[in-house]
Amino acid sequence: MDEEAAKTLIVETLKKKKGKTKFYLKDFYKWLPDEKNRAVKNLVNKMVREEILEYWSSGSTTLIGLKGVGKQAAAEEGDDD
């Protein structure tokens, strides 16, 4: 699968998930089963740099979701301190 097709698949998959906005990296591996884990991780990192995705950390766990989507997005909007 080429990079643009993989990006589209990730974004569409995230948009379809009802009630859940943040996912573990291992979930992304499942969505792209034909790709090596390292390639998926690099693609996710690239999408974060491109501001398509964002990391969210609870302190002990890091999750990934679409930028600006989810409960934390509203709370963090004015949080530029």
DSSP file (Angstrom, degrees, kcal/mol; ACC not computed):
  #  RESIDUE AA STRUCTURE BP1 BP2  ACC     N-H-->O    O-->H-N    N-H-->O    O-->H-N    TCO  KAPPA ALPHA  PHI   PSI    X-CA   Y-CA   Z-CA
    1    1 A M              0   0    0      0, 0.0     2,-0.1     0, 0.0    31,-0.0   0.000 360.0 360.0 360.0 134.6    0.0    0.0    0.0
    2    2 A D     >  -     0   0    0      1,-0.1     4,-2.2     4,-0.0     5,-0.2  -0.329 360.0-105.1 -77.8 166.5    1.4    3.4   -0.9
    3    3 A E  H  > S+     0   0    0      1,-0.2     4,-2.6     2,-0.2     5,-0.2   0.888 117.3  49.9 -60.9 -44.8    1.7    6.1    1.8
    4    4 A E  H  > S+     0   0    0      1,-0.2     4,-2.3     2,-0.2    -1,-0.2   0.893 111.4  49.3 -64.7 -38.8   -1.2    8.3    0.7
    5    5 A A  H  > S+     0   0    0      2,-0.2     4,-2.4     1,-0.2    -1,-0.2   0.893 111.5  49.6 -65.8 -39.3   -3.5    5.3    0.6
    6    6 A A  H  X S+     0   0    0     -4,-2.2     4,-2.4     2,-0.2    -2,-0.2   0.906 110.6  49.9 -65.9 -42.0   -2.3    4.3    4.1
    7    7 A K  H  X S+     0   0    0     -4,-2.6     4,-2.6     2,-0.2     5,-0.2   0.928 111.6  48.7 -60.8 -45.3   -2.9    7.8    5.4
    8    8 A T  H  X S+     0   0    0     -4,-2.3     4,-2.8     1,-0.2     5,-0.2   0.915 110.5  51.0 -62.1 -43.6   -6.4    7.8    4.0
    9    9 A L  H  X S+     0   0    0     -4,-2.4     4,-2.5     2,-0.2    -1,-0.2   0.917 111.2  48.3 -60.2 -44.3   -7.2    4.4    5.5
   10   10 A I  H  X S+     0   0    0     -4,-2.4     4,-2.5     2,-0.2    -2,-0.2   0.944 113.8  45.6 -61.9 -49.2   -6.0    5.6    8.9
   11   11 A V  H  X S+     0   0    0     -4,-2.6     4,-2.2     1,-0.2    -2,-0.2   0.926 115.0  47.1 -62.4 -45.5   -8.0    8.9    8.8
   12   12 A E  H  X S+     0   0    0     -4,-2.8     4,-1.6    -5,-0.2    -1,-0.2   0.897 112.0  50.8 -64.1 -40.1  -11.2    7.1    7.5
   13   13 A T  H  X S+     0   0    0     -4,-2.5     4,-1.1    -5,-0.2    -1,-0.2   0.916 110.9  48.6 -63.5 -43.3  -10.8    4.4   10.2
   14   14 A L  H  < S+     0   0    0     -4,-2.5     3,-0.3     1,-0.2    -2,-0.2   0.882 110.5  51.3 -64.4 -38.4  -10.5    6.9   13.0
   15   15 A K  H  < S+     0   0    0     -4,-2.2    -1,-0.2     1,-0.2    -2,-0.2   0.818 107.8  53.3 -68.3 -30.4  -13.5    8.9   11.7
   16   16 A K  H  < S+     0   0    0     -4,-1.6     2,-0.4    -5,-0.2    -1,-0.2   0.737  82.9 101.2 -77.0 -23.8  -15.7    5.7   11.7
   17   17 A K     <  -     0   0    0     -4,-1.1     2,-0.5    -3,-0.3     3,-0.2  -0.492  65.9-148.3 -70.2 118.4  -14.9    4.7   15.3
   18   18 A K  S    S-     0   0    0     -2,-0.4    -2,-0.1     1,-0.2     3,-0.1  -0.744  71.7  -0.5 -91.9 129.8  -17.9    5.8   17.4
   19   19 A G  S    S+     0   0    0     -2,-0.5     2,-0.4     1,-0.1    -1,-0.2   0.297 114.1  85.2  83.2 -10.9  -17.4    6.8   20.9
   20   20 A K        +     0   0    0     -3,-0.2    -1,-0.1    -6,-0.1     3,-0.1  -0.989  39.7 165.7-128.3 130.5  -13.6    6.3   20.9
   21   21 A T        +     0   0    0     -2,-0.4    45,-0.5     1,-0.1     2,-0.4   0.578  61.1  59.7-118.8 -14.7  -11.2    9.0   19.7
   22   22 A K        -     0   0    0     43,-0.1     2,-0.3    41,-0.0    43,-0.2  -0.944  61.1-176.8-122.7 140.7   -7.8    7.8   20.9
   23   23 A F  B     -A   64   0A   0     41,-2.9    41,-2.9    -2,-0.4     2,-0.1  -0.926  27.3-108.8-136.0 155.9   -6.0    4.6   20.1
   24   24 A Y    >>  -     0   0    0     -2,-0.3     3,-1.1    39,-0.2     4,-0.9  -0.444  34.9-114.0 -75.7 156.3   -2.9    2.6   21.0
   25   25 A L  H >> S+     0   0    0     37,-0.4     4,-1.4     1,-0.3     3,-0.6   0.859 116.4  64.4 -58.5 -35.7   -0.2    2.3   18.3
   26   26 A K  H 3> S+     0   0    0      1,-0.3     4,-1.3     2,-0.2    -1,-0.3   0.792  94.6  60.0 -61.7 -26.8   -0.9   -1.4   18.2
   27   27 A D  H <> S+     0   0    0     -3,-1.1     4,-1.5     1,-0.2    -1,-0.3   0.883 101.4  53.4 -66.0 -37.8   -4.4   -0.6   16.9
   28   28 A F  H <X S+     0   0    0     -4,-0.9     4,-1.2    -3,-0.6    -2,-0.2   0.857 103.0  57.6 -65.3 -34.8   -2.8    1.1   13.9
   29   29 A Y  H  < S+     0   0    0     -4,-1.4     3,-0.3     1,-0.2     6,-0.2   0.889 105.2  51.3 -61.0 -38.8   -0.8   -2.1   13.3
   30   30 A K  H  < S+     0   0    0     -4,-1.3    -1,-0.2     1,-0.2    -2,-0.2   0.848 106.3  53.8 -67.4 -34.3   -4.1   -4.0   13.0
   31   31 A W  H  < S+     0   0    0     -4,-1.5    -1,-0.2     1,-0.3    -2,-0.2   0.753 117.6  36.7 -73.7 -22.9   -5.5   -1.5   10.5
   32   32 A L  S >< S+     0   0    0     -4,-1.2     3,-1.7    -3,-0.3    -1,-0.3  -0.555  71.9 160.3-124.4  65.3   -2.4   -2.0    8.2
   33   33 A P  T 3  S+     0   0    0      0, 0.0    -1,-0.1     0, 0.0    -2,-0.1   0.718  70.2  57.9 -65.6 -22.2   -1.7   -5.7    8.6
   34   34 A D  T 3  S+     0   0    0     -3,-0.1     2,-0.3     2,-0.1    -4,-0.1   0.564  95.0  81.2 -84.4  -7.3    0.4   -6.0    5.5
   35   35 A E  S <  S-     0   0    0     -3,-1.7     2,-0.1    -6,-0.2    -3,-0.1  -0.707  88.1-107.1 -99.0 149.8    2.8   -3.3    6.6
   36   36 A K     >  -     0   0    0     -2,-0.3     4,-2.0     1,-0.1     3,-0.4  -0.449  29.6-118.2 -70.0 147.2    5.7   -3.9    9.0
   37   37 A N  H  > S+     0   0    0      1,-0.2     4,-2.6     2,-0.2     5,-0.2   0.873 114.3  55.0 -55.3 -40.3    5.2   -2.4   12.4
   38   38 A R  H  > S+     0   0    0      1,-0.2     4,-2.4     2,-0.2    -1,-0.2   0.890 107.2  49.7 -62.1 -40.5    8.2   -0.1   12.0
   39   39 A A  H  > S+     0   0    0     -3,-0.4     4,-2.1     2,-0.2    -1,-0.2   0.888 111.5  48.7 -66.0 -39.5    6.7    1.4    8.8
   40   40 A V  H  X S+     0   0    0     -4,-2.0     4,-2.7     2,-0.2    -2,-0.2   0.924 111.1  50.1 -65.7 -44.3    3.4    2.0   10.5
   41   41 A K  H  X S+     0   0    0     -4,-2.6     4,-2.4     1,-0.2    -2,-0.2   0.914 111.3  48.7 -60.8 -43.4    5.1    3.7   13.4
   42   42 A N  H  X S+     0   0    0     -4,-2.4     4,-2.2     2,-0.2    -1,-0.2   0.887 111.5  49.9 -64.0 -38.8    7.1    5.9   11.0
   43   43 A L  H  X S+     0   0    0     -4,-2.1     4,-2.5     2,-0.2    -2,-0.2   0.919 110.4  49.4 -66.0 -43.5    3.9    6.8    9.1
   44   44 A V  H  X S+     0   0    0     -4,-2.7     4,-1.9     2,-0.2    -2,-0.2   0.923 111.2  50.0 -61.1 -44.5    2.0    7.7   12.3
   45   45 A N  H  X S+     0   0    0     -4,-2.4     4,-2.3     1,-0.2    -1,-0.2   0.905 110.5  50.1 -60.4 -41.2    5.0    9.9   13.4
   46   46 A K  H  X S+     0   0    0     -4,-2.2     4,-2.1     1,-0.2    -1,-0.2   0.905 108.8  51.5 -63.8 -41.2    4.9   11.6   10.1
   47   47 A M  H  <>S+     0   0    0     -4,-2.5     5,-2.9     2,-0.2     6,-1.4   0.828 108.6  51.9 -66.4 -31.0    1.2   12.2   10.3
   48   48 A V  H ><5S+     0   0    0     -4,-1.9     3,-1.4     4,-0.2    -2,-0.2   0.922 109.4  49.2 -68.1 -44.5    1.7   13.8   13.8
   49   49 A R  H 3<5S+     0   0    0     -4,-2.3    -2,-0.2     1,-0.3    -1,-0.2   0.860 110.1  51.3 -61.8 -34.6    4.4   16.1   12.3
   50   50 A E  T 3<5S-     0   0    0     -4,-2.1    -1,-0.3    -5,-0.2    -2,-0.2   0.452 115.9-120.7 -80.7  -0.2    2.0   17.0    9.5
   51   51 A E  T < 5S+     0   0    0     -3,-1.4    -3,-0.2     2,-0.2    -2,-0.1   0.787  84.1 115.0  63.4  32.4   -0.6   17.8   12.3
   52   52 A I  S   <S+     0   0    0     -5,-2.9    15,-2.2    -6,-0.1     2,-0.2   0.811  82.7  25.3 -88.7 -42.0   -3.1   15.2   11.0
   53   53 A L  E    S-B   66   0A   0     -6,-1.4     2,-0.3    13,-0.3    13,-0.2  -0.714  73.1-156.7-113.8 166.5   -2.8   13.1   14.1
   54   54 A E  E     -B   65   0A   0     11,-2.7    11,-2.1    -2,-0.2     2,-0.3  -0.995  15.5-123.8-143.8 151.0   -1.8   14.0   17.7
   55   55 A Y  E     -B   64   0A   0     -2,-0.3     2,-0.4     9,-0.2     9,-0.2  -0.667  21.8-167.7 -87.5 147.9   -0.4   12.2   20.6
   56   56 A W  E     -B   63   0A   0      7,-2.7     7,-3.6    -2,-0.3     2,-0.4  -0.994   4.6-163.4-135.3 131.2   -2.2   12.2   24.0
   57   57 A S  E     -B   62   0A   0     -2,-0.4     5,-0.2     5,-0.2    -2,-0.0  -0.944  21.8-168.9-120.9 135.4   -0.5   11.1   27.2
   58   58 A S        -     0   0    0      3,-2.5     4,-0.1    -2,-0.4    -1,-0.1   0.456  62.9 -99.1 -91.1  -3.7   -2.1   10.1   30.5
   59   59 A G  S    S+     0   0    0      2,-0.5     3,-0.1     0, 0.0    -2,-0.0  -0.128 119.7  40.1 108.4 -35.0    1.3   10.1   32.1
   60   60 A S  S    S+     0   0    0      1,-0.3     2,-0.4     0, 0.0    -3,-0.0   0.587 117.7  41.1-116.2 -18.9    1.6    6.3   31.8
   61   61 A T        -     0   0    0    -37,-0.0    -3,-2.5     2,-0.0    -2,-0.5  -0.987  64.9-148.1-134.4 139.9    0.1    5.6   28.4
   62   62 A T  E     - B   0  57A   0     -2,-0.4   -37,-0.4    -5,-0.2     2,-0.3  -0.938  19.7-176.4-109.5 127.9    0.4    7.4   25.1
   63   63 A L  E     - B   0  56A   0     -7,-3.6    -7,-2.7    -2,-0.5     2,-0.4  -0.773  13.4-142.1-117.6 164.2   -2.5    7.3   22.7
   64   64 A I  E     +AB  23  55A   0    -41,-2.9   -41,-2.9    -2,-0.3     2,-0.3  -0.978  27.8 149.7-130.6 139.3   -3.0    8.6   19.2
   65   65 A G  E     - B   0  54A   0    -11,-2.1   -11,-2.7    -2,-0.4   -43,-0.1  -0.940  51.6 -63.0-154.4 176.6   -6.0   10.3   17.6
   66   66 A L  E >   - B   0  53A   0    -45,-0.5     3,-1.6    -2,-0.3   -13,-0.3  -0.429  65.7 -98.1 -64.9 139.9   -7.1   12.8   15.0
   67   67 A K  T 3  S+     0   0    0    -15,-2.2    -1,-0.1     1,-0.3     3,-0.1  -0.393 105.3  10.2 -63.0 130.7   -5.9   16.3   15.8
   68   68 A G  T 3  S+     0   0    0      1,-0.2     2,-0.4    -2,-0.1    -1,-0.3   0.560 101.1 115.8  80.5   9.8   -8.6   18.4   17.5
   69   69 A V    <   +     0   0    0     -3,-1.6    -1,-0.2   -48,-0.1     3,-0.2  -0.918  51.1  35.8-114.7 137.6  -11.0   15.5   18.1
   70   70 A G  S >> S-     0   0    0     -2,-0.4     4,-0.8     1,-0.2     3,-0.5  -0.429  95.7 -62.2 115.7 171.3  -12.1   14.2   21.5
   71   71 A K  H 3> S+     0   0    0      1,-0.2     4,-1.0     2,-0.2     3,-0.5   0.867 127.2  53.9 -61.2 -40.3  -12.9   15.4   24.9
   72   72 A Q  H 3> S+     0   0    0      1,-0.2     4,-2.0     2,-0.2    -1,-0.2   0.780  94.7  70.5 -69.1 -25.9   -9.4   16.7   25.6
   73   73 A A  H <> S+     0   0    0     -3,-0.5     4,-0.9     1,-0.2    -1,-0.2   0.911  99.0  46.9 -59.8 -44.6   -9.4   18.9   22.5
   74   74 A A  H  < S+     0   0    0     -4,-0.8     3,-0.4    -3,-0.5     4,-0.4   0.885 113.4  48.7 -65.3 -38.9  -12.0   21.3   23.9
   75   75 A A  H  < S+     0   0    0     -4,-1.0     3,-0.2     1,-0.2    -1,-0.2   0.808 113.5  46.9 -70.4 -29.8  -10.2   21.6   27.2
   76   76 A E  H >< S+     0   0    0     -4,-2.0     3,-1.6     1,-0.2    -1,-0.2   0.538  84.9  93.1 -92.4  -7.2   -6.8   22.2   25.5
   77   77 A E  T 3< S+     0   0    0     -4,-0.9    -1,-0.2    -3,-0.4    -2,-0.1   0.910  98.0  29.4 -53.5 -50.2   -8.0   24.9   23.0
   78   78 A G  T 3  S+     0   0    0     -4,-0.4     2,-0.9    -3,-0.2    -1,-0.3   0.134  92.4 107.7 -97.8  21.3   -7.2   27.9   25.2
   79   79 A D    <   +     0   0    0     -3,-1.6    -1,-0.1     1,-0.2    -2,-0.0  -0.475  28.6 131.0-100.9  61.4   -4.3   26.2   27.0
   80   80 A D              0   0    0     -2,-0.9    -1,-0.2     1,-0.2    -3,-0.0   0.066 360.0 360.0-100.5  24.1   -1.3   28.0   25.5
   81   81 A D              0   0    0     -3,-0.1    -1,-0.2     0, 0.0    -2,-0.1   0.481 360.0 360.0 -68.9 360.0    0.4   28.9   28.8
